[in-house]
C-alpha cells in the first residue's frame, strides 16, 4: 500500500521521501492496525462477511477510506498509475467482490518490483 501511495503521490508532484514519514507510513500503520481506526473496523467487518451497507449502518462516523478509495481509484486510472491494492479495495467496496476473491487475486498476480 505504501508503494502505491508513493507512486500516486509522485505522479501528482509530491516528493517520494514524504511518504516514508508520519504523513505516509505513519498514517498507514495507524489506519491499518489501530482498533480505534474506523477504516480498520470497516475492513474487519467486510472480512467477516458483512456488506458495505451493513457495515456503514453500524457506524456513527465516516470511515474516510470508503469514499477515498473511489476517488483514489479514479485518480490512479486517470494518471495511469499501477495500484493493485487500491483496485481490489475498490472492487470489494463498489463492485461487491468478495474480500477472499480480492485477496486471492492479489496473491496470484505475477510478481514484479513495486518501484516500477
Secondary structure, 3 states (H helix, E strand, C coil): CHHHHHHHHHHCCCCHHHHHCHHHHHHHHHHHHCCCCHHHHHHHHHHCCCCHHHHHHCCCCCCHHHHHHHHHHHHHHHHCCCCHHHHHHHHHHHCCCCHHHHHHHHHHCCCCCCCC
